[in-house]
Amino acid sequence: MQAFFHQSEFEQPHPARARAIIKAHPEVRQLMVRNPYTALIALSLLIIQTAIAFGMGTLGLGYWWLSLLIAYCIGAFANHANYVIIHDATHNLIFRSKSWNKMVAIISDLPNLTPGAMGFRVYHLKHHSHQGDYEYDADLANHWEARLVGNKWYRKAIWLMLFPFFQLTRPPRLKAITMRDRWFVLNLVCAIVYDAAVVYLCGWAGLLYLAFSFFFSIGLHPVGARWIQEHYTYDFDQETFSYYGPINLVCLNMGYHNEHHDLPSIPWHNLPKLRAMAPEFYNNLKYHTSWARLLFQFVFDERYSLFSRVERMKQSRSRGTARPSKITASQIGSLDLSARPINF
């Protein structure tokens, strides 16, 4: 098993590719819009999840098994879509006003039971600007976390089930971030009020359903493989991967991750259009076609560990000597442009 992240002397590939795409296809600027209808999806998901929680509350805790089943088949997808909406709100892709985007994120966060939207807003933007930088990128596991989990299947499975708790341990190590402000407090207060209302109106059985949905949406479930798909690899020629599969239909195109990192000012509904407009920049990249298959491979393939990530070399960061990304406009013509799905 690897004992460290893979060290790269190259800059992250996305800024260079973004410049090359815009130079070759200036029409992609038309995709950089806001989508206020995303707020209606957020409200609809809140109503659906609360209604199901109310229904489970009327049945009682004796039907916990049914709650577990519905959470796996429906709730996980609904809560995962909520995370995508929080993500787009973080990039201010719903409304022009930052405050309105933050409010949509807080509303989407309610079925998750925990106040994570405003914290995510802070450290996710750092992930974009400092991808692979251990001191700024909370997407990289803690060193102790990666050593603890290792590459044993049962430890990786437990890590996925408890992923929200591990995620909480990462932001404190980051530099130059402030997690607590008035929006964080508002996020916390809204979560507490919603949770209390669910217990009062739906009972503990309703809260249990939402808890099941929350853990499945980011854990041991096909949509939980999204966290693996984005940047985990044991083929270090590429550090960001997209997923092109049917679950994108209910997960608001979250699988288009290379496209999103390249041009994060494009909202979720336009990401497939970006790939269609600039195919020569994406058809050469490896990608995933099944989150379920990736989930099983990550858990059972010992080549995968939490160290299966690319980290920017510290020397290059501190001296500003990182080499340019290998994917540039001038090199596109010499690349093998055949689609290369990841096969198992």
N, C-alpha and C positions, 0 to 999 in steps of 0.2 A: 504493500500500500504506500502511496505517496505520503511523505512526511511534511510537505509544504505545498503551497499553491505553486502552479507553474509560473515562473518568472518571465515576463515579456519585456523586451527592450523597445518594443514598438508602442506608439501612441494608440489609443483606442481607434478603431476603424471608422467610426460613424461621422465625425466632423468632415473628414476628407471625402468620404463617399457622398455626404449631403451636398457639399460644394460641387462635386462632379455631376451629381444628378441635376441640380438646378442649372448648371451650365449647359448640360446636354438637353435638358427638358425644362425650360423655363415655365412651361404650362403647368407644372406641378404646383406652382404658387396658387393656382385656382382651388386647390384642395385644402388650403390653409384657411379654414373657416371655423365658425362655432356652430354647435348643434344644440339649440335650446330644447329640442324635443327629448334630449337625454334626461332632462329633469322630469318629464312625464313618465319615463321608464322608471326612474328612481322612485317616484311616488307610487306607481303601480306595483312595483316589487315590495315596497313597504306594506301596502294594503294586502297583497297576496300572502306574504309571510305572516302578518299579524292575524289574518283571517284563518290561516291553517293552524296557527298557535291557539286561537280561540277554539277551533274545532277539536284539537287534541285536548284542550282543557276540559271540554265537556265530557270527553271519554274518560279522563282521569289517568293517573300514573300506571294503572294496571295495563294500559295499552302502550307501554313504553316501546314494545317491539314494533308496533305499527308506526309510532313516531320515528323510530330509528329508520325504518324502511322508507317512509315518505321523505325524511330528511336526506337520505342517500339519493333517492330518485328525483326529487324536486327541489328541496331546500338548498342542497349544495350548489346547484346551478343558479338558483336565485341569489344566494349570498355571494357567489363568485361574480355574478353580473354586477352586484352592488360594489364589489371591489374595483371592477373596471370603471364604473361611474365615478367612484372616488378618485381613481387614477386620472380620468379625463378632467375632473374638476381641479385636480392638483396642477394640471397644465393649463388651466383657465380656458378650456375648450368647449364649455357649455354656454356661459354668458360672458359678456365683456367685463363686467364688474367682478373683481376678485372676491368681494364680500358675498355676492350671489353664488359664485362657484363654491365658496367655503360652506355656505348654507346647504347647498345641494349635497356636498360631501357629508355633512353632518346628518342629513336626513337619510342618505344611503347607508350610513354607518349604524343606524338604530337597530336593524335586525341582527347585527353582529354582536350586540349586547355590550361590547367593550368600546371605549372611546379611542379609536386608533386613527381616525381620518386626519386630524390636524398634525399628529406626529408624523404620519406617513408623508404629508405634504412637505415637511421639512427635509426628511432624510432621503426621500425619493428624488428630489431635484438634485441633491448632491450625488446620488447614484449616476445621474446623467452626466453631470459635469466632471465627475471623478471616477468613472467606471474602472473598477479593478484596483482602486487605491484603498488599501486597508484602513487608512486613517480617516477616510471620508465616505466610504461606500459601505452602507449597512447591509447590502445584499451579499457581501462576503461573510461567511461564518466566522465566528471567533476562533482563534487558534485552539483554545481549550475545548471548544465545542466540537471542532473537527476531529481532534484527537480522541475525545470521549466517544464519539459516534463510530469512528473508524469505518471499516468496510464490511462489517458483519451484517447480514440481512436483517436480523431481529433488531439491532440497534438503529439501523436506518429506518425501519418501519416505525419504531417508537418515536424517533426524531420527527418523522412526518406527522404522526398523530399529535405530538406536542409542539409542533412548529410555532404556534403563536407565543408560547412561553419562551422558547429560544430566541425568537425575534425581539422580544422585549429586552434581552440582555445585550443587544448590539449597539443601539444608539449611544449609550454612555461612553463608549470608547471613541466616538467620532469627535473630530475637531471642528471648531467654529460653527456649532449649531446651538440654537436655543429652542428647546421643545415646549417650554411653558410660556404661554401668553394668554390674552383674554379669549382668544378663539379656542385654545386648548381647554380652558376652564369651561367655556360654553359647551364644547364637545362632551366633556365629562358630565356636566349637569344634565344635558339632554339624555345621555346614556342612562344615568341613574333614574331619571324621571320615567323614561320609557320602560326600563326593566321593572321598576316598581309597579307601573301601570299594567304590564303584562302579568305579573304575579297576582295583582288585585283582580283583573278582569278575566284572565285565562287560567290562573292557578299555576302551581309548580309544573304541571304537565305541559302547559303551553311554553313555559320558560325552557323546559327540557328539550322540546322540539327545536327551538331556536338555537340552543346550545349544540345539539347534534348537527344542525345545518351549518353552524359556524365552523366547527372542527372539520367536518367533511369538506367544506368549501376551500380550505387551504391545507388539507392534510392527506390522509390515506384514502384518496378518491381520484378518479381520472383527472378532474379539474385541478387537483393538488399537484399533479405532474407538471403543471404550468411553471411552477417555481424551479423545477429541474430543467425543463425545456429551454428556458431563456438563456442561461449562461453556463450550465454544467456540461462538461465534455471531457473525454479523454483523448480527443483529437484536437490538439492545441493550435492547429493552423487556423481555427475559427473560434471566436469566443462568444458570439451571439447567434442564436438560432431561432428561426420562426417555426410555427406549427401551422400546417395547411390541412385542416381536416374538418369534419362536419360539426364538431362541438363549437367551432367559431360562431356558428349561427345563433347559439344561445349564450355565448360568452362574449358577445359584442366585439368579435375580431381580435380578441386579446392575443391570439397566437401570432399575429403579424408583428413580431417583436423587432426584427431587423429594420423593418419599415418604420416602426415607431421610433426607434433609437436614432435613425438617420434624420427623420423630420418630425420631431415631437410636437410640432405645431399643427399637425394634421389629426383631426378627430377620428374616432374609431370607425365610423361608417365610411370613411374615404381611404382607409389603409389598403384595401384590396385594389383600389383604383391606382394608387401609387405604384404598386407592383406591376399592374397592367401597363402603366405609362412608361415605366423604365425597366423593362424586363431584362435588359442586358446587365443590369446591376444586381439582379436577384436570382436569375436562373442559374448562375454559377455557384450559388451558395448551397451548402447542405441544409436540410430542414427535416422536421419530424412530420409524420402523417398520422400518428396515433399516440394520444396521451396515455391511454390504458396500457399499451405496449411499453411505452417509456417508463411508466410507473413500475411495472414488473421488472424491467431491466435494471433500473436504478437500485431497486431493493435487492435483487438477487445476483447481480453482476458485481463481483468483487473489484473490478476495475474502477467502479464508481465509488467515490467517497466525497466528503464535503470539501476536500482539497482539490477536487476535479474542477478547478476554476483557474482563470488567468488573473494574475496580479501584476500591476505595473511595477517595474523595478524601482526600488527606493532611490538608488543612485541617480537614475535618469530623471526622476521627479524632482529631486532636490537641486540638481544642477541644470535642469531644463535641457537635457541632452537626449531626450527620448527620440528615437528615430521615427520618421513619418510612417503612418499606417501603410501596410503593403497594398491596400486597395485604393488606387487613385485613378483619375480619369485617363491618364496617359497609358495605364496598364490594361485597361479594359479589353483592348483589342487582342491582347496576347493570352487572355484567360480562356480556359476550357469552359464554354458556356452551356454545356449539357447539364440538365437538372440532375442533382445528386441527392436523392432522399437517403436518409440514414436507415440502412437495412440491418435487421438482426437475424 
